[in-house]
Amino acid sequence: MLQRVAPERDLALSPAALAQLMNYDFPGNIRELRNIIERASLLADGQLIEPEHRH
């Protein structure tokens, strides 16, 4: 999904961000996950997405 959201960047999820996503209930669907990843990729300055980039 990171490749689809930001193909020009070599993004990765930090272990903490991955854990946060894995514990999230996702009341929506895969679109909600994509929106979260897309927003976090825009907020991340470097190549690593951290939990604080979700908001």
VENGIRA-V33576 format. One record per residue. N is the residue number from 1. RES is the residue in one small letter. SS is DSSP state (helix for helix, strand for strand, loop for the rest). OMEGA is omega in radians with two decimals (none if undefined). BURIAL is + if it has 24 or more other C-alpha atoms within 12 Angstrom, else -. Layout:
N,RES,SS,OMEGA,BURIAL
N,RES,SS,OMEGA,BURIAL
//
This chain:
1,m,loop,3.11,-
2,l,helix,3.10,+
3,q,helix,-3.14,-
4,r,helix,-3.09,-
5,v,helix,-3.10,-
6,a,loop,-3.06,-
7,p,loop,-3.11,-
8,e,loop,-3.11,-
9,r,loop,3.10,-
10,d,loop,-3.06,-
11,l,loop,3.05,+
12,a,strand,3.06,+
13,l,strand,3.04,+
14,s,loop,3.09,-
15,p,helix,3.14,-
16,a,helix,3.12,-
17,a,helix,3.11,+
18,l,helix,3.11,-
19,a,helix,3.13,-
20,q,helix,3.12,-
21,l,helix,-3.13,+
22,m,helix,-3.14,-
23,n,helix,-3.13,-
24,y,loop,-3.05,-
25,d,loop,-3.09,-
26,f,loop,3.11,-
27,p,loop,3.10,-
28,g,loop,3.13,-
29,n,loop,-3.12,-
30,i,helix,3.09,-
31,r,helix,3.11,-
32,e,helix,3.08,-
33,l,helix,3.13,+
34,r,helix,3.13,-
35,n,helix,3.12,-
36,i,helix,-3.14,+
37,i,helix,-3.14,+
38,e,helix,3.13,+
39,r,helix,3.14,-
40,a,helix,3.13,+
41,s,helix,3.10,+
42,l,helix,-3.11,-
43,l,helix,-3.11,-
44,a,loop,3.12,+
45,d,loop,-3.10,-
46,g,loop,-3.10,-
47,q,loop,-3.09,-
48,l,strand,3.08,+
49,i,strand,3.14,+
50,e,loop,3.14,+
51,p,helix,-3.11,+
52,e,helix,3.10,-
53,h,helix,-3.13,+
54,r,helix,-3.03,+
55,h,loop,none,-
//
